[in-house]
Amino acid sequence: MARAERLLTQEELGGDVFQARDVSMLEKGRREPTGGAIRFLAERLTAVPGFPQPGAGEDSRLFLEFSAVQAWDERNYQNAHRLSRLAAEAALVEGDPFGWWELSLIAAACLRRLHDYAGCIAEAERLAQHPLAAEGQPLRPQAEALLATACQGAGRLPEAVLHARRALDAGVLLRLNADQLIDAYEALIAALSESGLQEEAWGHCQALLLPLLEAASDTQTTGKGYWAVGNVAFRRGDTAAGLRFHAKAESLLNPEADLETWAAFNRSSAAMRLAEGLHDTATSRFMDQAETALSVLGGSEEDILENQHSRGRWHQLSGNHQAAVDILADVYARRAALSPQGAAEVALHLGLSRAALGETSSAVHLLDDSARVFFDAGALDRAEHAARLAGQARAGTPVGLTARTGT
């Protein structure tokens, strides 16, 4: 960290303004700094002889970096992207190409959080191809993992699998620590599972990811790992294992540490349970918790639509197809904010309720649309499933509501 690089103690960095314990809490993320605190600490760090000084009227690179991190923590990804780009430019001026690369990666990650998947892919590809991230370099796995998650969000599943494999191969070659390897494994099993390659994903979970989770140093990291394993279990039809691993994740993920991750877990767990036809109080609790967290966070349109999708699915499993259609039709109309796979799931479920209401023509159109979008994304198993349901609806055969689609 910047303080250690400058051989400063926490007391020296805090000066007469902050006590050592205050600096420690800021460094560990246990206290949110104000803008004034960020500027004060950045100025103390840039004042150390031998380190670059900002020009007249310029903000220091450290101030920009700290401000970008603060904006990220506050989920202001638009501002975090802007500040990261400015800090990256300052790093180039200082002759620090590694600093430029790392700050540019943060800026690209902000684009993914903003659901600008195309922009994120373009930036991450540029970083992955940079000489600093050449084969065998420690920066390579980070860029490839980001590419994998962005391609998955963009509905480019074969590319997501390719980049996730590259991230993991590079991480193993470089002997990354457990926490870093967990990120690479999570990217790979998510891409494999979304692509319908459930058994390969499950093999990675059992042989490699689960043992790594035992060695992880951070409970949030471990919780996210169990969440990922549970998702694969659900998708391969092992409901008991899915419930077990999601219960482990729930016990570890702390809303006070990361409310956004906790909200996403609750949203995901509700969707997975509904895909298995679990229409119970626990599923309702996950939906309620996701919506409560969203009201605090003020999440993206995609987050809002995913919650509404689950509510529509809940009514569908209750047999209230008109209520399901009322909700799902609104989500479908705004599906451009969803990933292609998410939009295809909404089309499928809306089609099922339309079919149950006897609206055959509309149901067939929606199920055909679902099959097409799944196919284009590379989710061939789900495309086949949706096409089969479309054929049943077209023939006037009743279609089931709990058939697994890999949600």
Secondary structure by P-SEA (a helix, b strand, c coil): cccccccccccccccccccaaaaaaaaaccccccaaaaaaaaaaaaacccccccccccccaaaaaaaaaaaaaacaaaaaaaaaaaaaaaaaaaccaaaaaaaaaaaaaaaaaacaaaaaaaaaaaaaacccccccccaaaaaaaaaaaaaaaacaaaaaaaaaaaaaaaaaaacccaaaaaaaaaaaaaaaaaacaaaaaaaaaaccaaaaaaacccaaaaaaaaaaaaaaaaaacaaaaaaaaaaaaaacccccccaaaaaaaaaaaaaaaaaaccccaaaaaaaaaaaaaaaaacccaaaaaaaaaaaaaaaaaacaaaaaaaaaaaaaaacccccaaaaaaaaaaaaaaaaaacaaaaaaaaaaaaaaaaaaacaaaaaaaaaaaaaaaaacccccccccccc
